């Protein structure tokens, strides 16, 4: 009899298979392969009804299995198709190089400056922009960069004029100014220089390039940003009301010029452009104390106070190299006969899949209210020209008027469909993480309503590469819980651990990191058919020997 993995799995985010195209949540495919090999017979088929960026499909091809991938997001299925069916390495230059050369010949001048040492033309690497603010007490205007101490931007800072303690939210926001150029001069050997922009640099940074772009492509991104939304609406605070305003004028011109060169929906050039969008946008952060550009903050949508405007041509060259490495590694490991089908549809309706034809289900479903997928995908999907139908999106969302009950219902409908298509002796493996007891109860209730029983659990760690939210947010954990489930003939009624059971369970677990401790406790409780009944914050109080202030 097939038994799922009981040992914890660790898989990092550094491989070429993980880095070709970013997405809000991804499980490294190297960590999925052992589960597929263990639970899906050779030549069998794996289903992922919440496929995201398609890592389950990639893992299936690496393991020599077939896969069916489903997601409600057109962006997710677009990325999945390219991840699971990339062009051969030798085919990559044919579609991408000519448009890039044409674009650089026409627009390359907008990323030029002059070397301050030899006065010859130099290649602009990036431009740093700082937010402008006005103190409401003394009306003094200043740049956020002027308030940094030892190069760090802090949540609270002193007004440079009246010295009053301020926050960005207590100031009037006045837009952004270019404050620093990073360039390379090949003539005099100056590898990297950081200088203040001159008059010509200002003109290039703030110029109007609308005549360089066909009007129909500019209109495609000139769409309003929703004012009533959970995540993306915060852009309105910084005066960004349309998607086109998420880019500097010259970056927008280059991206839209190249978008017009795309020949079809499966274009490798379109995949390349999509992979570059986050770093090509104004979401791209700059950390002056590290002199680093870590990219945008995953799982959020906001304009940082200090932004790095990348030279898009250099950025696309780096992304093209990532695609080449991905393609070479993929075809060196993927089974040539395995197949992957990708469908854009809700997981609540898998009517395109016959009953009991799936050998194994592996999925990483939406994490309650942690990530507003359809909102965060809004920019990318506008670029593709197709948006998510969020009516059946399984999330907890105030803007969509979906609470934990709505989330539980949609998850139950999706898992019921997974039960229908799964063979009688097949396993369902769900990777999940959240620190809300309410969300965990909803997930457990959904599994039970869909006639799945949690038989065993383990953990999944993505190594030391933690996201910004995992460091700072109370609603995230560092170790995902892996639930191994089998079909059951009758629905199981979920319950919550009693206080005595919870304290006993805490004493049985050995882990120094409280987040790992919480994940292990969640798994142990679910394997007993129960949920913890406490949020992460209350659990930490119990670990410290305190009486929790909020138990549920």
C-alpha positions in Angstrom: 0.0 0.0 0.0 1.3 3.5 -0.9 2.1 5.7 2.1 2.9 9.4 1.8 6.1 11.0 3.0 6.3 11.4 6.7 9.6 13.1 6.9 9.8 16.9 6.6 10.9 18.3 3.2 13.3 21.2 2.6 13.6 22.8 -0.8 15.1 26.2 -1.4 14.2 29.0 -3.8 17.6 29.4 -5.5 17.3 26.9 -8.4 16.8 28.0 -12.0 13.5 26.1 -12.1 12.1 28.4 -9.3 13.5 31.8 -10.5 12.4 32.0 -14.1 9.2 33.9 -13.3 8.0 35.2 -9.9 4.6 34.6 -8.4 3.1 35.4 -5.0 3.4 31.9 -3.6 5.4 29.1 -5.0 6.5 25.7 -3.8 9.9 24.8 -5.2 9.4 21.9 -7.7 12.3 19.9 -6.2 10.3 19.7 -3.0 7.2 18.4 -4.8 8.9 15.6 -6.7 9.4 13.3 -3.7 5.7 13.5 -3.0 4.7 12.7 -6.6 7.2 9.8 -6.8 5.8 8.4 -3.6 2.1 8.8 -4.2 1.6 8.7 -8.0 2.4 5.5 -10.0 4.8 5.8 -13.0 2.8 7.1 -16.0 0.0 8.3 -13.7 -1.6 11.7 -13.6 -1.3 14.4 -10.9 -4.0 17.1 -10.4 -3.4 20.6 -9.0 -6.7 22.5 -8.8 -4.9 25.7 -7.5 -1.9 25.5 -9.7 -0.5 29.0 -9.4 2.7 29.2 -11.3 2.6 25.6 -12.3 5.3 24.1 -10.1 3.3 20.9 -9.6 3.3 20.5 -13.4 7.1 21.1 -13.5 7.6 18.5 -10.8 5.4 16.0 -12.5 7.4 16.3 -15.7 10.6 15.9 -13.7 9.1 12.8 -12.1 8.0 11.3 -15.4 4.3 11.7 -14.5 1.5 13.5 -16.3 -0.4 16.5 -14.8 -3.6 18.5 -15.1 -3.3 22.0 -13.8 -6.3 24.3 -13.0 -6.4 27.9 -11.8 -9.0 30.7 -12.0 -6.3 33.3 -12.8 -5.3 33.8 -16.5 -1.9 35.0 -15.2 -1.4 31.8 -13.3 -2.2 29.5 -16.2 -0.2 31.7 -18.6 2.9 31.2 -16.4 2.1 27.5 -15.9 2.0 26.8 -19.6 5.4 28.4 -20.2 6.9 26.7 -17.1 5.7 23.3 -18.2 6.3 23.7 -22.0 9.3 26.0 -22.4 11.0 26.4 -25.7 14.1 24.4 -26.3 17.3 26.4 -25.4 18.3 26.8 -29.1 14.8 28.2 -29.9 14.9 31.0 -27.4 16.9 33.7 -29.4 14.7 33.4 -32.5 11.7 35.1 -31.1 13.2 37.5 -28.5 16.4 38.9 -30.0 15.1 40.7 -33.0 12.4 42.7 -31.2 14.9 43.6 -28.4 17.4 44.8 -31.0 14.8 46.9 -32.8 13.5 48.4 -29.5 17.0 49.2 -28.3 17.9 50.9 -31.7 14.8 53.0 -31.4 14.7 53.8 -27.7 18.1 53.0 -26.3 19.0 56.7 -26.1 16.6 57.2 -23.2 18.9 55.2 -20.9 22.0 57.2 -21.6 23.9 59.7 -19.4 27.4 61.1 -19.7 30.3 60.0 -17.6 31.4 62.6 -15.1 35.0 61.6 -15.5 35.5 61.4 -19.2 32.3 63.3 -20.4 31.5 60.5 -22.9 28.2 58.7 -23.2 27.6 56.1 -20.4 25.0 53.4 -19.9 22.5 54.1 -17.3 21.9 51.1 -15.0 19.1 52.6 -12.9 17.7 55.8 -11.5 16.7 56.1 -7.8 13.6 58.1 -7.1 12.6 59.5 -3.7 9.1 60.3 -2.5 8.4 64.0 -1.9 6.5 65.0 1.2 5.1 68.1 2.9 5.0 68.6 6.6 1.5 69.6 7.6 2.7 71.5 10.6 5.3 73.9 9.0 4.4 73.3 5.2 8.1 72.5 4.5 8.6 70.3 1.4 11.3 67.6 1.5 12.3 64.3 0.1 12.1 61.1 2.1 15.7 60.3 1.2 16.7 63.5 3.2 15.4 61.9 6.4 17.4 58.7 6.3 19.8 58.1 9.1 22.8 55.9 8.3 21.1 55.2 5.0 18.0 53.6 6.5 14.4 54.7 5.9 12.5 54.5 9.1 8.8 54.4 9.9 9.1 57.6 12.0 11.4 60.5 11.1 12.0 64.1 11.9 10.8 67.0 9.6 14.1 68.5 8.3 12.7 72.0 9.1 10.6 71.9 12.3 12.0 68.6 13.7 8.5 67.3 14.4 8.3 63.5 14.5 6.4 62.4 11.4 5.2 59.3 9.5 4.5 59.2 5.8 0.8 58.9 6.6 0.9 62.2 8.5 2.4 64.1 5.6 1.0 65.3 2.3 2.4 63.2 -0.5 3.7 65.2 -3.5 5.0 62.6 -5.9 8.5 61.4 -6.6 11.8 63.0 -7.8 14.9 61.3 -9.4 17.7 61.8 -6.9 20.6 59.5 -8.0 21.9 57.8 -11.1 23.9 54.5 -11.3 25.8 54.2 -14.5 28.6 52.3 -16.2 31.2 53.9 -18.5 33.1 51.5 -20.7 35.4 54.2 -22.2 37.2 55.2 -19.0 36.6 52.0 -17.1 34.3 53.5 -14.5 32.5 50.3 -13.5 29.8 52.0 -11.4 29.2 55.5 -10.4 26.5 57.1 -8.2 25.8 60.7 -9.0 23.0 63.3 -8.8 21.0 63.7 -12.1 21.8 66.7 -14.3 19.3 68.7 -16.4 19.4 66.3 -19.3 19.0 63.3 -16.9 15.9 65.0 -15.5 14.5 65.5 -19.0 15.1 61.9 -20.0 13.6 60.6 -16.7 10.4 62.7 -16.8 9.9 63.1 -20.5 6.9 62.2 -22.6 7.4 59.2 -24.8 3.8 58.6 -25.8 4.5 59.2 -29.5 6.9 56.1 -29.4 4.0 53.7 -28.5 0.9 52.7 -30.5 -2.2 54.2 -28.8 -4.0 50.9 -28.5 -1.2 49.4 -26.3 -1.1 52.5 -24.1 -4.9 52.2 -23.7 -4.5 48.6 -22.6 -2.6 49.7 -19.4 -4.5 53.0 -19.0 -7.2 51.4 -16.9 -8.4 52.6 -13.5 -7.2 51.0 -10.3 -10.1 49.9 -8.1 -10.7 52.2 -5.2 -12.6 49.6 -3.2 -10.1 46.7 -2.8 -8.2 45.0 0.0 -4.7 45.5 -1.3 -4.4 47.4 -4.5 -6.5 50.3 -3.4 -3.7 51.6 -1.2 -2.0 52.9 -4.4 -4.5 55.7 -4.5 -2.8 57.2 -1.4 0.2 57.9 -3.5 -1.8 59.4 -6.3 -1.6 56.3 -8.5 -5.1 55.9 -10.0 -4.4 54.1 -13.3 -2.2 51.1 -14.0 0.0 53.0 -16.5 1.1 55.2 -13.6 2.8 52.2 -12.0 5.7 52.8 -14.5 8.0 55.7 -15.2 7.4 57.2 -18.6 10.4 55.6 -20.3 10.0 52.1 -18.8 6.4 52.2 -19.9 7.4 53.2 -23.4 9.9 50.3 -23.8 7.5 47.7 -22.4 4.6 48.8 -24.5 6.8 49.1 -27.6 7.8 45.4 -27.1 4.3 44.4 -26.2 3.2 45.4 -29.7 5.8 43.0 -31.1 4.2 40.0 -29.4 2.9 37.6 -32.0 0.5 35.5 -29.9 -0.7 34.4 -26.4 2.0 31.7 -26.2 4.8 34.0 -27.2 8.1 33.6 -25.4 8.6 37.4 -25.7 5.4 37.9 -23.8 6.6 35.5 -21.0 9.9 37.4 -20.9 8.1 40.8 -20.6 5.8 39.4 -17.9 8.7 38.1 -15.9 10.3 41.6 -15.9 7.2 43.6 -14.9 7.7 43.7 -11.1 11.3 45.1 -11.4 10.4 47.3 -14.3 7.7 49.0 -12.3 7.7 51.6 -9.6 7.1 48.8 -7.1 10.8 48.1 -7.2 12.4 49.0 -3.9 15.8 50.5 -3.2 17.6 50.0 0.2 20.2 52.8 0.5 21.9 51.3 3.6 22.6 48.1 1.6 22.8 49.8 -1.8 20.6 47.0 -2.9 17.5 46.5 -5.1 15.6 43.5 -3.7 12.6 43.9 -6.0 9.0 44.4 -5.0 7.5 43.1 -1.8 5.6 39.9 -2.5 2.1 39.7 -1.4 1.6 43.4 -1.3 0.9 46.3 -3.7 2.4 49.6 -2.5 4.8 52.2 -3.8 8.0 52.3 -1.7 9.4 55.6 -0.6 12.6 54.9 -2.5 12.2 53.3 -5.9 14.7 51.9 -8.3 13.9 52.5 -12.0 15.8 49.8 -13.9 17.2 50.1 -17.4 14.6 47.8 -19.0 16.9 46.6 -21.7 19.5 45.4 -19.2 16.7 43.9 -17.1 15.4 42.0 -20.0 18.8 40.6 -20.8 19.1 39.3 -17.3 15.6 37.8 -17.5 16.5 36.2 -20.9 19.5 34.6 -19.3 17.2 33.2 -16.5 15.0 31.7 -19.2 17.9 30.1 -20.9 19.1 28.5 -17.7 15.6 27.3 -16.9 15.2 25.8 -20.3 18.5 24.0 -20.2 17.9 22.6 -16.7 14.3 21.6 -17.5 15.1 19.6 -20.6 18.1 18.0 -18.9 15.7 16.5 -16.3 12.1 16.4 -17.6 10.7 13.2 -19.0 10.1 13.7 -22.8 6.9 11.6 -22.8 5.1 13.2 -19.9 2.3 15.7 -20.6 0.7 18.7 -18.8 -2.7 20.1 -19.5 -3.5 23.6 -18.2 -7.0 25.0 -17.8 -8.2 28.4 -16.8 -11.3 27.7 -14.7 -12.5 27.5 -11.1 -11.6 24.6 -9.0 -15.2 24.3 -8.1 -16.0 23.0 -11.6 -13.7 20.2 -12.9 -16.4 18.9 -15.3 -13.8 18.6 -18.0 -12.2 15.7 -15.9 -14.0 12.3 -15.8 -14.7 10.6 -12.5 -11.8 8.7 -10.8 -9.2 9.4 -13.5 -6.7 11.2 -11.3 -4.0 9.2 -9.5 -2.9 11.9 -7.1 -3.8 15.4 -6.0 -1.1 17.8 -4.9 -2.0 21.4 -4.2 -1.1 24.6 -2.5 -4.5 26.4 -2.2 -5.1 30.1 -1.4 -4.3 31.0 2.2 -7.5 32.7 3.4 -6.9 36.5 3.6 -3.1 36.3 3.4 -2.9 37.1 -0.4 -5.4 38.9 -2.5 -4.5 37.1 -5.7 -6.9 38.7 -8.2 -5.9 42.2 -7.0 -2.2 41.5 -7.1 -2.5 40.0 -10.5 -4.4 43.0 -11.9 -1.3 44.7 -13.3 0.0 41.5 -15.0 -3.4 40.5 -16.3 -3.9 43.9 -17.8 -0.7 43.5 -19.6 -1.9 40.1 -20.9 -5.4 41.5 -21.7 -7.4 39.0 -19.6 -8.6 39.3 -16.0 -9.6 36.9 -13.2 -13.3 36.3 -12.7 -13.1 36.8 -8.9 -16.7 35.7 -8.2 -15.5 32.1 -7.4 -12.1 33.1 -6.0 -11.5 31.2 -2.7 -10.3 34.0 -0.4 -11.3 35.9 2.7 -11.9 39.5 1.4 -13.7 42.5 2.7 -13.8 44.1 -0.7 -15.4 40.9 -2.2 -17.6 40.5 0.9 -16.2 37.0 1.5 -15.7 35.9 5.1 -14.3 32.7 6.5 -17.7 31.0 5.9 -17.6 31.9 2.2 -14.0 30.7 2.0 -14.9 27.4 3.6 -17.8 26.9 1.2 -15.7 27.6 -1.9 -12.9 25.4 -0.6 -15.4 22.6 0.2 -16.8 22.8 -3.4 -13.3 22.6 -4.8 -12.2 19.7 -2.7 -15.5 17.9 -3.4 -14.6 18.1 -7.1 -11.1 16.8 -6.3 -12.6 13.9 -4.5 -14.8 13.1 -7.5 -12.0 12.9 -10.0 -9.5 11.1 -7.6 -9.2 7.3 -7.7 -10.6 5.4 -4.8 -7.2 4.6 -3.3 -5.6 8.0 -4.3 -4.0 10.5 -1.9 -4.6 14.2 -1.7 -1.6 16.2 -0.4 -2.3 19.8 0.6 0.4 22.3 1.5 -1.0 25.1 3.6 0.0 27.8 6.1 -1.8 30.4 8.1 -1.7 31.6 11.7 -5.5 32.2 12.0 -7.4 29.5 13.9 -10.5 30.6 12.0 -8.9 29.9 8.6 -7.6 26.6 9.8 -11.0 25.6 11.1 -12.5 26.6 7.7 -9.9 24.4 5.8 -10.5 21.4 8.1 -14.3 21.8 7.8 -13.9 22.0 4.0 -11.8 18.8 3.9 -14.4 17.0 6.1 -17.3 18.3 4.0 -15.6 17.0 0.9 -15.1 13.6 2.5 -11.4 13.7 3.0 -9.8 12.5 6.2 -6.4 13.8 7.3 -4.4 10.6 7.8 -0.9 12.1 8.5 1.0 15.3 8.3 4.5 16.6 7.8 6.2 20.0 7.2 7.6 21.8 4.2 10.3 24.4 4.5 11.6 26.7 1.8 15.0 27.0 3.5 16.4 30.3 4.7 15.0 32.4 1.8 12.1 34.0 3.8 9.9 36.6 2.3 9.4 40.1 3.6 6.0 39.0 5.0 7.4 36.0 6.8 9.8 38.3 8.6 7.2 41.0 9.5 3.6 39.8 9.3 1.7 38.1 12.1 -0.3 36.1 9.5 2.6 34.1 8.1 4.7 31.1 9.2 8.1 29.8 8.1 7.1 26.1 7.9 4.1 25.0 5.8 2.0 22.2 7.1 1.6 19.3 4.7 -1.7 17.4 5.0 -1.9 13.9 3.6 -5.6 13.0 3.1 -7.6 9.9 2.0 -11.2 9.6 0.9 -13.6 8.5 3.5 -17.2 7.1 3.0 -18.9 9.5 5.5 -18.2 13.2 6.3 -16.1 13.6 9.5 -17.3 16.2 11.9 -14.3 18.4 12.9 -13.7 19.5 16.5 -11.3 21.7 18.4 -8.7 20.6 21.0 -9.7 21.2 24.6 -7.5 23.4 26.7 -6.0 20.3 28.4 -5.4 18.6 25.1 -3.8 21.7 23.7 -1.4 22.1 26.7 -0.5 18.4 26.5 0.2 18.6 22.8 2.4 21.6 23.3 4.5 19.7 25.8 5.0 16.8 23.3 6.5 19.0 20.5 10.2 19.7 20.3 11.1 22.8 18.3 13.0 26.0 19.3 11.4 28.3 16.7 7.9 29.2 17.8 6.6 29.4 14.2 7.9 25.9 13.5 6.5 24.8 16.9 3.1 26.1 15.8 3.2 24.4 12.4 4.1 21.0 14.1 1.2 21.5 16.6 -1.2 22.2 13.8 -0.2 19.1 11.9 -0.4 16.9 15.0 -3.8 18.2 15.9 -5.2 17.7 12.4 -3.8 14.1 12.3 -6.1 13.5 15.3 -9.1 15.0 13.5 -9.0 18.3 15.4 -7.8 21.9 15.1 -5.8 23.9 17.7 -8.4 26.6 18.2 -5.8 29.3 18.9 -4.2 31.9 16.7 -0.4 32.1 16.5 -0.2 35.0 18.9 -2.2 33.2 21.6 -0.1 30.0 20.9 3.1 32.0 21.6 1.6 33.1 24.9 1.0 29.5 25.9 4.5 28.6 24.9 5.8 31.3 27.2 3.7 29.9 30.1 1.1 32.7 30.0 -2.6 32.5 29.8 -3.6 33.6 26.2 -5.4 36.9 26.0 -7.4 35.7 22.9 -7.9 32.0 22.6 -9.8 31.7 19.3 
